[in-house]
Amino acid sequence: MTSYLFASLFVCLICLIGLAGCIYLAIRARNMQYWLPSYYRLKKNRRSLPFTPEKPRHIFIAVCDHFEPEWGNPTKSEALARVDRWCEEYPARFSKFSDSRGQVPQHTFFFPQDQYAPEYLDRLATLCKQGYGDVDVHLHHDHDTAEGLRNKMNEFRQTLFDRHGLLRKDSVTGEIVYGFIHGNWALCNSRPDGRWCGVDNEIEVLLETGCYADLTMPSAPSNTQTQIINSLYYAKQRPNERKSHDQGTLAKVGQAPEQDSLLMIQGPLRLDWSQRKWGVLPRIENSDLHAGRPATLKRFQHWLAADVHVKGRPDWTFIKLHTHGAKTGNIDTLLGSETEAFHTDLQQEAAQHPEWKYYYVTAWEMASLIHQAEQGQRIPDFEAIHSNHSSEPQLQV
């Protein structure tokens, strides 16, 4: 009997070791080791607040598009057709929706410097000037240098501003400023193999060339994912180190950012136990909108639960979503009935929650609102953000 019991315990131990090994391999396969500790630490420390109509939860939603019309090496006419489709269908489909301030859904096109052609930007500039969004900067590069990056950013921001009437100027310095998303997620040369960047001191160069915020993260399941998640924070260049944005200081009410630090605006990153792989492993909710994974109210609840906010202002929730809106398949989802259904459902859901106020914002507006929160603002002031919004809009810092 003792031998049988011992054998049974031994088999159970082997099974447990095997299960632990499988879990470990699954975590490594999806690079979750970078962020799982932070995920559970944040989940433990964050508490829900009792929101009321008198003290509402202000929810800011920004869709940041890695907009690559030449994805998949199409012909020029095919690439232009993708841009034209956005410019024609977006107003037609979404002008009927509005948020708590009466604003239509906004879309920020992070356009790749490496795919620049004036025909694309002329079209997007017209769409944005009609009130449907904004343009910022995206970049794919490989084996680059700090000087090469500096030249690219300076030349591209000048072209966007002078040739297309896009971007804006800092009200103090007069410098043209831009938001940034790194191609292939490899900000600060963060890939272990060193591909798709090459510039360790990228934060330093971005600050030099007028970047007002980086909006690359989250990148999970990529191995470029930072250990900081679901946060608004400031990263500084760490001398002789890659992936400097893996550390930083949280944005906080009443606290000015450190000198030479760059605002990092992260989107929600969570485990979705309702969507399990093989019925066992949770899927990753990484705020990516794509074919087969459109925006839904169910996902919206995850985005809310991520609770991205400025420390000391938990009633302002920032939801930064991302997509590749010119990619085959994605374009049908983003300009289709599924996305229309989300806006309809969100409008109806908000009507059931008088303690909510939700706002469609651009990346630029989101960064400006983060600064308002840092300065102690209790009610979002969009008029202040746009008071100088003209051919040379002014940065509110």
C-alpha positions as CSV (number, residue, x, y, z in Angstrom):
1,M,0.0,0.0,0.0
2,T,2.9,2.3,0.9
3,S,4.6,1.6,-2.4
4,Y,1.4,2.3,-4.3
5,L,0.9,5.6,-2.5
6,F,4.5,6.6,-3.2
7,A,4.2,5.7,-6.9
8,S,1.0,7.7,-7.1
9,L,2.6,10.8,-5.5
10,F,5.6,10.4,-7.8
11,V,3.4,10.3,-10.9
12,C,1.5,13.4,-9.6
13,L,4.8,15.2,-9.1
14,I,6.0,14.4,-12.6
15,C,2.7,15.6,-14.0
16,L,2.9,18.9,-12.0
17,I,6.5,19.4,-13.2
18,G,5.4,18.7,-16.8
19,L,2.5,21.1,-16.5
20,A,4.8,23.8,-15.0
21,G,7.2,23.2,-17.9
22,C,4.4,23.6,-20.4
23,I,3.2,26.8,-18.8
24,Y,6.8,28.1,-18.8
25,L,7.3,27.3,-22.4
26,A,3.9,28.9,-23.3
27,I,4.9,32.1,-21.4
28,R,8.3,32.2,-23.2
29,A,6.8,31.5,-26.6
30,R,4.7,34.7,-26.3
31,N,7.3,36.7,-24.5
32,M,5.1,37.2,-21.5
33,Q,8.0,37.0,-19.1
34,Y,8.7,40.6,-19.9
35,W,5.4,41.9,-18.5
36,L,3.6,39.4,-16.4
37,P,5.1,40.4,-13.1
38,S,4.1,44.0,-13.7
39,Y,0.6,42.9,-14.8
40,Y,-0.1,41.1,-11.6
41,R,1.5,43.8,-9.4
42,L,-0.7,46.5,-11.0
43,K,-3.8,44.3,-10.8
44,K,-3.2,43.8,-7.1
45,N,-2.6,47.5,-6.3
46,R,-5.4,49.2,-8.3
47,R,-8.8,49.7,-6.8
48,S,-12.1,50.7,-8.5
49,L,-13.5,54.1,-7.6
50,P,-17.2,55.0,-7.0
51,F,-17.9,57.2,-10.0
52,T,-21.1,59.2,-10.1
53,P,-22.8,61.7,-12.6
54,E,-21.5,64.5,-10.3
55,K,-18.0,62.9,-10.2
56,P,-17.8,61.1,-13.6
57,R,-15.2,58.9,-15.2
58,H,-13.7,60.7,-18.2
59,I,-12.7,58.2,-20.8
60,F,-10.4,59.3,-23.7
61,I,-10.2,57.0,-26.7
62,A,-7.5,57.4,-29.4
63,V,-7.0,55.1,-32.4
64,C,-3.4,55.3,-33.5
65,D,-2.9,53.8,-37.0
66,H,0.5,52.5,-38.2
67,F,-0.8,53.6,-41.6
68,E,1.2,51.9,-44.4
69,P,-0.4,52.2,-47.8
70,E,2.4,50.3,-49.4
71,W,2.1,47.3,-47.1
72,G,2.6,44.1,-49.1
73,N,4.3,45.9,-52.0
74,P,1.2,46.9,-54.0
75,T,1.3,48.9,-57.1
76,K,1.1,52.7,-56.7
77,S,-2.5,52.8,-57.9
78,E,-3.5,50.1,-55.4
79,A,-1.8,52.0,-52.6
80,L,-3.6,55.2,-53.6
81,A,-6.9,53.3,-53.7
82,R,-6.4,52.3,-50.1
83,V,-5.9,55.9,-49.1
84,D,-8.8,57.1,-51.2
85,R,-11.0,54.4,-49.6
86,W,-10.2,55.8,-46.1
87,C,-10.8,59.4,-47.2
88,E,-14.2,58.5,-48.8
89,E,-15.6,55.9,-46.5
90,Y,-14.5,57.2,-43.1
91,P,-16.7,60.3,-43.2
92,A,-19.6,58.4,-44.8
93,R,-19.6,55.7,-42.2
94,F,-18.7,57.6,-39.0
95,S,-20.0,61.1,-39.2
96,K,-23.3,59.9,-37.7
97,F,-21.6,59.1,-34.4
98,S,-20.6,61.5,-31.7
99,D,-19.1,61.3,-28.2
100,S,-20.0,63.2,-25.0
101,R,-18.8,66.5,-26.4
102,G,-20.4,66.0,-29.8
103,Q,-17.1,65.0,-31.6
104,V,-17.1,62.4,-34.3
105,P,-14.7,59.4,-34.1
106,Q,-11.1,60.5,-34.5
107,H,-8.3,58.6,-36.3
108,T,-4.6,59.4,-36.0
109,F,-2.6,58.3,-39.1
110,F,1.0,57.6,-38.1
111,F,2.4,57.8,-41.6
112,P,5.7,56.1,-42.3
113,Q,8.5,58.4,-43.4
114,D,9.9,55.5,-45.4
115,Q,6.7,55.4,-47.6
116,Y,6.4,59.1,-48.2
117,A,4.8,60.3,-51.4
118,P,3.0,63.7,-51.6
119,E,-0.2,62.1,-53.1
120,Y,-0.8,60.1,-49.9
121,L,-0.4,63.0,-47.6
122,D,-2.4,65.5,-49.7
123,R,-5.4,63.2,-49.4
124,L,-5.0,62.5,-45.7
125,A,-4.5,66.2,-45.0
126,T,-7.9,66.9,-46.6
127,L,-9.6,64.3,-44.5
128,C,-8.0,65.6,-41.3
129,K,-8.9,69.2,-42.1
130,Q,-12.5,68.0,-42.4
131,G,-12.4,67.1,-38.7
132,Y,-11.8,63.4,-38.8
133,G,-8.4,63.0,-37.3
134,D,-4.7,63.9,-37.5
135,V,-1.4,62.8,-38.9
136,D,1.8,62.0,-36.9
137,V,5.0,60.1,-37.7
138,H,5.8,56.4,-38.1
139,L,9.2,55.0,-39.1
140,H,10.7,51.7,-40.2
141,H,14.5,51.7,-40.3
142,D,17.2,49.1,-39.9
143,H,21.0,49.4,-39.0
144,D,20.4,53.2,-38.7
145,T,22.6,55.7,-36.9
146,A,21.6,58.6,-34.7
147,E,22.6,61.1,-37.4
148,G,20.6,59.2,-40.0
149,L,17.5,59.2,-37.7
150,R,18.0,62.9,-36.9
151,N,18.0,63.8,-40.6
152,K,15.0,61.7,-41.4
153,M,12.9,63.2,-38.6
154,N,13.9,66.8,-39.2
155,E,13.3,66.5,-43.0
156,F,10.0,64.6,-42.6
157,R,8.4,66.9,-40.0
158,Q,9.4,70.0,-42.1
159,T,7.8,68.4,-45.2
160,L,4.6,67.5,-43.4
161,F,4.3,71.0,-42.0
162,D,5.4,73.0,-45.0
163,R,4.1,70.9,-47.9
164,H,0.9,69.5,-46.3
165,G,-0.1,71.8,-43.5
166,L,0.2,69.0,-41.0
167,L,1.7,68.8,-37.5
168,R,2.0,71.9,-35.3
169,K,4.5,74.2,-33.5
170,D,5.4,74.4,-29.9
171,S,4.1,77.7,-28.6
172,V,7.3,78.4,-26.6
173,T,10.1,77.2,-28.9
174,G,8.4,77.6,-32.3
175,E,9.6,74.1,-33.1
176,I,7.6,71.7,-35.2
177,V,6.5,68.8,-33.0
178,Y,5.2,65.3,-33.7
179,G,4.0,62.1,-32.1
180,F,5.9,58.9,-32.9
181,I,5.4,55.2,-33.3
182,H,8.3,53.0,-34.1
183,G,8.0,50.4,-36.9
184,N,8.5,46.8,-35.9
185,W,8.1,47.9,-32.3
186,A,11.9,48.2,-32.0
187,L,12.1,51.6,-30.2
188,C,15.5,52.3,-28.8
189,N,17.0,49.3,-30.6
190,S,15.0,47.1,-28.3
191,R,15.0,43.8,-30.3
192,P,17.5,41.3,-28.8
193,D,18.9,40.8,-32.3
194,G,19.4,44.5,-32.9
195,R,17.3,44.5,-36.1
196,W,14.9,47.2,-37.3
197,C,16.5,50.1,-35.6
198,G,20.2,50.4,-34.7
199,V,19.9,53.6,-32.7
200,D,20.4,53.0,-29.0
201,N,19.9,56.6,-28.0
202,E,16.7,57.0,-29.9
203,I,14.9,58.8,-27.1
204,E,17.6,61.5,-27.2
205,V,17.2,62.0,-30.9
206,L,13.4,62.0,-30.8
207,L,13.5,64.8,-28.2
208,E,16.0,66.8,-30.2
209,T,13.8,66.6,-33.3
210,G,10.5,67.7,-31.6
211,C,8.8,64.5,-30.5
212,Y,6.0,65.3,-28.0
213,A,5.3,61.7,-27.1
214,D,6.0,58.1,-28.1
215,L,2.9,55.8,-28.6
216,T,4.6,52.6,-29.7
217,M,3.7,50.4,-26.7
218,P,2.3,47.8,-26.1
219,S,4.1,45.6,-28.5
220,A,3.2,42.2,-26.9
221,P,3.6,39.5,-28.0
222,S,6.8,40.9,-29.5
223,N,10.1,40.5,-27.5
224,T,10.4,44.3,-27.6
225,Q,7.6,44.7,-25.0
226,T,8.6,46.7,-21.9
227,Q,8.2,45.6,-18.3
228,I,6.3,48.9,-17.7
229,I,2.7,48.3,-18.9
230,N,-0.7,50.1,-18.7
231,S,1.0,53.4,-17.8
232,L,1.7,56.9,-18.7
233,Y,5.3,57.7,-17.9
234,Y,8.5,59.5,-18.8
235,A,11.6,57.7,-20.1
236,K,15.1,59.1,-20.2
237,Q,18.0,58.0,-22.3
238,R,20.2,55.6,-20.3
239,P,23.8,56.1,-21.4
240,N,25.2,53.2,-23.4
241,E,22.0,51.1,-23.0
242,R,19.3,49.9,-25.3
243,K,15.6,49.8,-24.6
244,S,15.8,52.9,-22.3
245,H,12.0,53.0,-22.2
246,D,12.0,49.8,-20.2
247,Q,12.3,52.1,-17.1
248,G,10.7,55.5,-16.3
249,T,8.9,57.8,-14.0
250,L,5.1,57.8,-13.9
251,A,3.2,60.9,-15.0
252,K,1.8,62.4,-11.8
253,V,-0.5,65.2,-10.8
254,G,1.6,68.2,-9.6
255,Q,4.8,66.8,-10.8
256,A,6.7,68.3,-13.8
257,P,8.5,65.8,-16.0
258,E,12.3,65.5,-15.6
259,Q,14.4,67.3,-18.1
260,D,15.3,65.3,-21.2
261,S,12.5,62.8,-20.7
262,L,10.0,61.7,-23.3
263,L,6.3,61.1,-22.6
264,M,5.4,57.4,-23.2
265,I,1.7,56.8,-23.9
266,Q,0.8,53.1,-23.5
267,G,-2.3,51.3,-24.6
268,P,-4.0,48.6,-22.6
269,L,-2.3,45.2,-22.1
270,R,-4.2,42.4,-20.3
271,L,-4.9,38.7,-20.1
272,D,-8.2,37.7,-21.6
273,W,-9.3,34.5,-19.8
274,S,-12.6,34.5,-21.7
275,Q,-10.7,33.8,-25.0
276,R,-8.5,30.8,-24.2
277,K,-6.2,29.1,-26.6
278,W,-6.8,25.4,-26.6
279,G,-9.4,26.1,-23.9
280,V,-6.6,26.6,-21.4
281,L,-4.2,29.5,-22.0
282,P,-5.6,33.1,-21.9
283,R,-5.2,35.2,-25.0
284,I,-3.4,38.5,-24.9
285,E,-5.6,41.6,-25.1
286,N,-3.1,44.1,-26.5
287,S,-5.4,46.8,-27.8
288,D,-4.8,45.9,-31.4
289,L,-7.7,46.3,-33.9
290,H,-7.5,44.0,-36.8
291,A,-9.4,41.6,-39.0
292,G,-11.0,39.0,-36.8
293,R,-10.5,41.2,-33.7
294,P,-12.5,44.4,-34.1
295,A,-13.5,46.8,-31.3
296,T,-16.3,45.4,-29.2
297,L,-17.9,46.3,-25.9
298,K,-16.4,43.2,-24.4
299,R,-12.9,44.5,-25.4
300,F,-13.8,47.9,-24.2
301,Q,-14.4,46.5,-20.7
302,H,-10.8,45.2,-20.8
303,W,-9.5,48.6,-21.9
304,L,-11.3,50.2,-19.0
305,A,-10.0,47.6,-16.6
306,A,-6.4,48.4,-17.7
307,D,-7.0,51.7,-15.9
308,V,-4.3,53.7,-17.7
309,H,-4.2,57.1,-16.0
310,V,-2.0,59.9,-14.6
311,K,-1.2,59.1,-11.0
312,G,-3.4,61.1,-8.8
313,R,-6.1,61.5,-11.5
314,P,-7.7,58.0,-11.6
315,D,-11.0,59.4,-12.9
316,W,-9.4,60.2,-16.3
317,T,-8.9,57.0,-18.2
318,F,-6.7,56.9,-21.3
319,I,-7.4,54.2,-23.9
320,K,-4.8,54.2,-26.7
321,L,-5.6,51.7,-29.4
322,H,-3.5,50.7,-32.4
323,T,-4.0,49.2,-35.8
324,H,-2.5,48.8,-39.3
325,G,-5.4,50.4,-41.1
326,A,-4.1,50.1,-44.7
327,K,-3.4,46.4,-44.4
328,T,-5.4,44.0,-46.5
329,G,-8.3,42.6,-44.3
330,N,-7.9,45.2,-41.6
331,I,-9.2,47.9,-43.8
332,D,-12.5,46.0,-44.3
333,T,-12.9,45.7,-40.5
334,L,-12.0,49.2,-39.6
335,L,-14.2,50.7,-42.4
336,G,-16.9,48.1,-42.0
337,S,-20.1,47.1,-40.2
338,E,-18.2,45.7,-37.2
339,T,-16.6,49.1,-36.3
340,E,-19.9,50.8,-36.9
341,A,-21.5,48.4,-34.5
342,F,-19.0,49.2,-31.9
343,H,-19.7,52.9,-32.0
344,T,-23.4,52.2,-31.9
345,D,-23.0,49.9,-28.9
346,L,-20.7,52.3,-27.1
347,Q,-23.2,55.1,-27.5
348,Q,-26.0,52.9,-26.1
349,E,-23.8,51.6,-23.3
350,A,-22.8,55.1,-22.3
351,A,-26.5,56.0,-22.0
352,Q,-26.8,53.3,-19.4
353,H,-23.8,54.8,-17.5
354,P,-24.5,58.4,-16.5
355,E,-21.2,58.3,-14.6
356,W,-19.3,58.0,-17.9
357,K,-18.2,60.7,-20.2
358,Y,-16.3,59.4,-23.2
359,Y,-14.3,61.3,-25.8
360,Y,-12.9,60.5,-29.2
361,V,-9.5,62.1,-29.3
362,T,-6.4,62.3,-31.5
363,A,-3.0,61.3,-30.3
364,W,-2.1,65.0,-30.0
365,E,-5.2,65.7,-27.9
366,M,-4.4,62.7,-25.7
367,A,-0.9,64.0,-24.9
368,S,-2.3,67.5,-24.2
369,L,-4.9,66.0,-21.8
370,I,-2.2,64.1,-20.0
371,H,-0.5,67.4,-19.4
372,Q,-3.7,68.9,-18.2
373,A,-4.1,66.1,-15.7
374,E,-0.5,66.6,-14.5
375,Q,-1.3,70.3,-13.9
376,G,-4.3,69.4,-11.7
377,Q,-7.1,70.0,-14.2
378,R,-10.3,68.2,-13.0
379,I,-12.5,68.8,-16.1
380,P,-10.9,68.2,-19.6
381,D,-10.6,71.5,-21.4
382,F,-10.6,70.9,-25.1
383,E,-11.1,74.6,-25.8
384,A,-7.7,75.3,-24.3
385,I,-6.1,72.6,-26.4
386,H,-7.5,74.1,-29.6
387,S,-7.5,77.7,-28.7
388,N,-4.6,78.3,-31.0
389,H,-5.4,75.5,-33.5
390,S,-4.8,77.1,-36.9
391,S,-2.3,76.5,-39.7
392,E,0.3,76.6,-36.9
393,P,-1.4,74.9,-33.9
394,Q,0.3,75.5,-30.5
395,L,1.5,72.8,-28.1
396,Q,-0.1,73.0,-24.6
397,V,2.5,71.8,-22.1
